[in-house]
């Protein structure tokens, strides 16, 4: 592929019912490769297929295939990926068509949880995060708007109604829906006015990788869009299971030194978003269980689960069993601080 190659194709060719083998055949047929390619499937995602490609000229690329599902819209994924590259925060976008994008391969180490917990590294990542949040002008075309409270309410509605793939049977976690809905309302009322910014909205440490300059880059833009600037911070810290000292340090890195009254207000909103980040993951998995093989085959799902959650059940129940205790712990610690009264 030429160094300056970049094409946006509006024609949709990829199909959701294609097997991984047929999908790979289509990728090989794309006309811009320098020579016959070698390709491996990278497991780990639960909503998309990822392939690593080595071109005949020795260059490497990542090919992501996916379909509109849950909160993800594929045109937004491509536009967010392009904006992140322009900001120096992600790999260069080379090719996009509906449901498939090709980017340069970042040949660097992935972020580790313990590494991100180190104060110096956390400060670095937050500075990179602030570049993203200040970079809305880099977004050239339409992208999604991310409001997690609305997304969770949609998940809860689906859990009540069921889906065609499972004969419209309500979710096996139906008994939790009323409680989750109340939690969503209570936490939403803790959020004050804000200016939407360019956000990643899935900023777990597993979606960070280092470039050749040892700068943290953000990958996997399935949830990218305009959203609340503090959501990325809260979700990142949720994955780290941060304590109050770490939360205070991260908020100071982002907001600068503030008085205790202001810090208390920031912590109140931050904890609401952190609890919501945990609840979003739990309810997304519960909703996914209504149509678990929307795109991936069962064996792909099992391999992806094993990649990120070894030792857990290969089914979604294993992931729910892993994630639910985190939400329950957060709510037990802080839930009483959130009422139905709206923040001012």
C-alpha positions as CSV (number, residue, x, y, z in Angstrom):
1,X,0.0,0.0,0.0
2,X,1.3,3.4,-0.9
3,X,2.3,5.6,2.0
4,X,-0.3,8.3,1.1
5,X,-3.1,5.9,0.4
6,X,-6.5,6.9,1.8
7,X,-9.9,6.0,0.4
8,X,-13.4,6.3,1.8
9,X,-15.8,4.0,0.0
10,X,-19.6,4.4,0.4
11,X,-20.5,1.0,-1.0
12,X,-21.3,-1.7,1.5
13,X,-20.1,-5.1,0.6
14,X,-19.4,-7.0,3.8
15,X,-22.3,-9.0,5.1
16,X,-23.2,-9.9,8.7
17,X,-23.9,-13.6,8.0
18,X,-20.5,-14.2,6.4
19,X,-18.2,-16.5,8.2
20,X,-14.7,-15.4,9.3
21,X,-13.2,-17.4,6.4
22,X,-15.4,-15.6,3.9
23,X,-14.7,-12.2,5.5
24,X,-10.9,-12.9,5.2
25,X,-11.4,-13.9,1.5
26,X,-13.0,-10.5,0.9
27,X,-10.2,-8.6,2.7
28,X,-7.7,-10.4,0.5
29,X,-9.6,-9.3,-2.6
30,X,-9.4,-5.6,-1.7
31,X,-7.5,-3.9,-4.6
32,X,-5.0,-1.8,-2.7
33,X,-2.7,-4.4,-1.3
34,X,0.8,-4.4,-2.7
35,X,1.0,-8.2,-3.1
36,X,-0.7,-11.3,-1.7
37,X,-1.1,-10.7,2.0
38,X,-0.8,-12.8,5.2
39,X,-3.5,-12.4,7.8
40,X,-4.4,-13.6,11.3
41,X,-7.5,-13.0,13.3
42,X,-7.0,-11.2,16.6
43,X,-9.5,-12.4,19.2
44,X,-10.7,-10.2,22.1
45,X,-13.6,-8.1,20.9
46,X,-17.1,-9.3,21.6
47,X,-18.8,-7.1,18.9
48,X,-16.4,-7.0,16.0
49,X,-13.8,-9.0,14.1
50,X,-10.2,-7.9,14.0
51,X,-7.5,-9.1,11.6
52,X,-3.8,-8.2,11.5
53,X,-2.5,-8.0,7.9
54,X,1.0,-8.1,6.6
55,X,1.2,-6.6,3.1
56,X,3.6,-7.8,0.4
57,X,5.8,-4.7,1.0
58,X,6.3,-5.6,4.6
59,X,3.9,-3.1,6.1
60,X,1.3,-4.1,8.7
61,X,-2.3,-3.1,9.1
62,X,-5.3,-3.7,11.3
63,X,-8.6,-4.5,9.7
64,X,-11.7,-4.1,11.8
65,X,-15.2,-5.4,10.7
66,X,-18.4,-4.7,12.5
67,X,-22.1,-3.9,12.3
68,X,-24.4,-1.4,14.0
69,X,-25.1,-3.0,17.4
70,X,-26.1,-1.6,20.8
71,X,-24.5,1.9,21.0
72,X,-22.1,1.4,18.0
73,X,-22.6,3.0,14.6
74,X,-20.0,2.1,12.0
75,X,-19.8,5.4,10.2
76,X,-19.1,7.0,13.6
77,X,-16.3,4.5,14.3
78,X,-14.6,5.5,11.0
79,X,-15.0,9.2,11.6
80,X,-13.7,9.0,15.2
81,X,-10.8,6.9,14.1
82,X,-9.9,9.5,11.5
83,X,-10.2,12.3,14.0
84,X,-8.0,10.5,16.6
85,X,-5.3,10.1,14.0
86,X,-5.4,13.8,13.1
87,X,-4.9,14.5,16.8
88,X,-1.9,12.2,17.1
89,X,-3.9,9.9,19.3
90,X,-4.4,6.8,17.2
91,X,-3.4,4.9,14.1
92,X,-3.7,6.4,10.6
93,X,-7.0,5.5,8.8
94,X,-6.2,4.1,5.3
95,X,-9.5,2.7,4.0
96,X,-13.1,2.7,5.2
97,X,-16.3,1.3,3.8
98,X,-19.5,0.6,5.7
99,X,-18.7,-2.1,8.2
100,X,-14.9,-2.3,7.5
101,X,-11.9,0.0,8.2
102,X,-8.2,-0.5,7.7
103,X,-5.6,1.4,9.8
104,X,-1.9,1.3,10.2
105,X,-0.7,-1.2,12.7
106,X,0.8,0.3,15.9
107,X,3.7,-2.0,16.7
108,X,4.0,-1.2,20.4
109,X,3.3,-2.6,23.8
110,X,-0.2,-2.4,25.2
111,X,-1.0,-0.6,28.4
112,X,-1.2,-2.7,31.6
113,X,-3.4,-2.0,34.5
114,X,-0.6,-1.7,37.1
115,X,1.3,0.5,34.7
116,X,-1.6,2.9,34.4
117,X,-2.0,3.1,38.1
118,X,1.5,4.6,38.4
119,X,1.0,8.4,39.0
120,X,3.4,9.5,36.2
121,X,1.7,7.3,33.6
122,X,-1.7,8.3,34.7
123,X,-0.8,12.0,34.4
124,X,0.5,11.2,30.9
125,X,-2.7,9.4,29.8
126,X,-4.8,12.2,31.2
127,X,-2.8,14.8,29.2
128,X,-3.5,12.7,26.1
129,X,-7.2,12.5,27.1
130,X,-7.3,16.3,27.3
131,X,-5.9,16.6,23.8
132,X,-8.8,14.4,22.7
133,X,-11.4,16.4,24.6
134,X,-10.0,19.6,23.2
135,X,-9.9,18.3,19.7
136,X,-13.6,18.4,18.5
137,X,-12.5,20.4,15.5
138,X,-10.7,17.3,14.2
139,X,-14.1,15.6,13.7
140,X,-15.0,16.3,10.1
141,X,-18.2,14.3,9.6
142,X,-21.2,13.1,11.8
143,X,-20.4,11.0,14.8
144,X,-22.5,9.6,17.6
145,X,-23.6,11.4,20.7
146,X,-23.0,9.3,23.8
147,X,-25.3,9.6,26.8
148,X,-24.8,6.4,28.9
149,X,-28.0,6.9,30.9
150,X,-30.1,6.7,27.7
151,X,-28.2,3.7,26.5
152,X,-28.7,1.8,29.7
153,X,-32.4,2.6,29.6
154,X,-32.6,1.1,26.1
155,X,-30.8,-2.0,27.3
156,X,-33.3,-2.3,30.1
157,X,-36.2,-2.0,27.7
158,X,-34.8,-4.8,25.6
159,X,-34.3,-7.0,28.7
160,X,-38.1,-6.6,29.3
161,X,-39.2,-7.1,25.7
162,X,-36.8,-9.7,24.5
163,X,-35.4,-10.1,21.0
164,X,-36.3,-12.2,18.0
165,X,-33.1,-14.2,18.2
166,X,-34.3,-15.7,21.5
167,X,-38.1,-15.8,20.7
168,X,-38.8,-12.5,22.5
169,X,-38.2,-14.1,25.9
170,X,-37.4,-11.6,28.6
171,X,-34.0,-11.5,30.0
172,X,-33.1,-14.1,32.7
173,X,-32.1,-11.0,34.8
174,X,-35.5,-9.4,34.4
175,X,-35.9,-9.2,38.2
176,X,-33.0,-6.6,38.2
177,X,-34.5,-4.2,35.7
178,X,-36.6,-2.1,38.0
179,X,-33.6,-1.6,40.4
180,X,-31.2,-0.8,37.5
181,X,-33.7,1.7,36.1
182,X,-34.0,3.5,39.5
183,X,-30.2,3.6,39.8
184,X,-29.9,5.1,36.3
185,X,-32.4,7.9,37.2
186,X,-30.7,8.6,40.5
187,X,-27.2,8.8,39.1
188,X,-28.3,10.9,36.1
189,X,-29.6,13.6,38.4
190,X,-26.1,14.0,39.9
191,X,-24.8,15.3,36.5
192,X,-24.7,19.0,36.1
193,X,-24.5,21.1,32.9
194,X,-21.5,20.4,30.7
195,X,-20.1,21.1,27.2
196,X,-20.0,18.0,25.0
197,X,-16.6,17.1,23.7
198,X,-14.9,14.5,21.5
199,X,-14.8,11.4,23.7
200,X,-13.7,7.8,23.4
201,X,-16.3,6.3,25.8
202,X,-14.6,2.9,26.3
203,X,-11.2,4.1,27.7
204,X,-10.2,0.9,29.5
205,X,-6.5,0.3,29.7
206,X,-6.8,-2.6,27.2
207,X,-7.7,0.1,24.6
208,X,-4.4,1.9,25.0
209,X,-1.2,1.2,23.2
210,X,2.1,2.9,22.9
211,X,3.5,4.3,19.7
212,X,7.1,4.6,18.7
213,X,7.5,7.8,20.8
214,X,6.2,5.9,23.8
215,X,3.0,8.1,23.8
216,X,-0.2,6.4,24.8
217,X,-2.6,6.0,21.9
218,X,-6.3,5.1,22.0
219,X,-7.7,2.3,19.9
220,X,-11.1,0.6,19.4
221,X,-13.4,3.6,18.7
222,X,-16.7,1.6,18.8
223,X,-18.1,3.9,21.4
224,X,-16.5,7.1,20.2
225,X,-18.6,10.3,19.8
226,X,-19.5,13.5,21.5
227,X,-20.1,13.2,25.2
228,X,-19.3,14.2,28.8
229,X,-15.6,15.1,29.3
230,X,-15.5,13.3,32.6
231,X,-16.9,10.0,31.4
232,X,-13.6,8.9,29.9
233,X,-11.8,9.6,33.2
234,X,-14.5,7.8,35.3
235,X,-14.6,4.7,33.1
236,X,-10.8,4.5,33.0
237,X,-10.7,4.6,36.8
238,X,-13.5,2.1,37.1
239,X,-11.5,-0.5,35.3
240,X,-8.6,0.2,37.7
241,X,-10.9,-0.2,40.7
242,X,-9.5,3.1,42.0
243,X,-9.8,4.3,45.6
244,X,-10.5,7.8,46.7
245,X,-6.9,8.8,46.7
246,X,-6.4,7.8,43.1
247,X,-9.7,9.5,42.1
248,X,-8.5,12.7,43.7
249,X,-5.1,12.5,42.0
250,X,-6.7,11.9,38.6
251,X,-9.3,14.7,39.0
252,X,-6.4,17.1,40.0
253,X,-4.5,16.1,36.9
254,X,-7.5,16.8,34.8
255,X,-8.9,19.9,36.5
256,X,-5.9,21.4,38.2
257,X,-5.6,22.2,41.9
258,X,-9.0,23.1,43.4
259,X,-10.4,23.7,46.9
260,X,-12.0,21.0,49.0
261,X,-15.5,22.2,48.3
262,X,-15.0,22.0,44.6
263,X,-13.2,18.6,44.9
264,X,-16.1,17.3,46.9
265,X,-18.5,18.3,44.1
266,X,-16.2,16.8,41.4
267,X,-16.0,13.5,43.4
268,X,-19.8,13.3,43.7
269,X,-20.3,13.6,40.0
270,X,-17.2,11.4,39.3
271,X,-18.5,8.6,41.4
272,X,-21.9,8.7,39.7
273,X,-20.2,8.3,36.3
274,X,-18.0,5.6,37.6
275,X,-20.9,3.6,38.9
276,X,-22.7,4.2,35.6
277,X,-19.7,2.9,33.7
278,X,-19.9,-0.3,35.7
279,X,-23.7,-0.6,35.2
280,X,-23.4,0.1,31.5
281,X,-21.0,-2.9,31.2
282,X,-23.3,-5.2,33.2
283,X,-26.5,-4.3,31.4
284,X,-24.8,-4.4,28.0
285,X,-23.8,-8.0,28.6
286,X,-27.2,-8.8,29.9
287,X,-28.8,-7.3,26.7
288,X,-26.2,-9.0,24.5
289,X,-27.3,-12.4,26.0
290,X,-30.6,-11.9,24.2
291,X,-28.8,-12.2,20.9
292,X,-25.3,-13.4,21.6
293,X,-24.3,-14.4,18.1
294,X,-25.5,-11.3,16.3
295,X,-22.2,-11.2,14.4
296,X,-19.6,-13.5,16.0
297,X,-19.8,-17.3,15.8
298,X,-19.9,-19.2,19.1
299,X,-16.3,-20.4,18.8
300,X,-15.1,-16.8,18.1
301,X,-17.0,-15.6,21.1
302,X,-15.4,-18.3,23.3
303,X,-11.9,-17.4,22.1
304,X,-12.5,-13.7,22.7
305,X,-13.7,-14.4,26.2
306,X,-10.6,-16.5,26.9
307,X,-8.3,-13.8,25.5
308,X,-9.4,-11.1,28.0
309,X,-11.1,-13.1,30.8
310,X,-9.2,-16.4,31.1
311,X,-10.8,-18.8,33.6
312,X,-14.3,-17.3,33.2
313,X,-17.1,-19.1,31.5
314,X,-17.0,-18.8,27.7
315,X,-20.6,-17.6,27.8
316,X,-21.7,-14.1,28.7
317,X,-22.7,-15.3,32.2
318,X,-19.0,-15.6,33.0
319,X,-18.5,-11.9,32.1
320,X,-21.5,-10.8,34.0
321,X,-20.4,-12.8,37.1
322,X,-17.1,-11.0,36.8
323,X,-18.5,-7.5,36.4
324,X,-21.5,-7.4,38.6
325,X,-19.7,-7.5,42.0
326,X,-17.8,-4.3,41.1
327,X,-21.1,-2.5,40.5
328,X,-22.6,-3.9,43.7
329,X,-19.6,-2.8,45.7
330,X,-19.7,0.7,44.3
331,X,-23.5,1.0,45.0
332,X,-23.2,-0.3,48.5
333,X,-20.4,2.2,49.3
334,X,-22.0,5.3,47.6
335,X,-25.5,4.6,46.4
336,X,-27.1,6.3,49.4
337,X,-25.5,9.6,48.4
338,X,-27.6,9.8,45.2
339,X,-31.3,10.7,45.4
340,X,-34.0,11.6,42.8
341,X,-33.2,15.3,43.3
342,X,-31.5,16.9,40.4
343,X,-28.1,18.5,40.7
344,X,-28.0,22.3,40.2
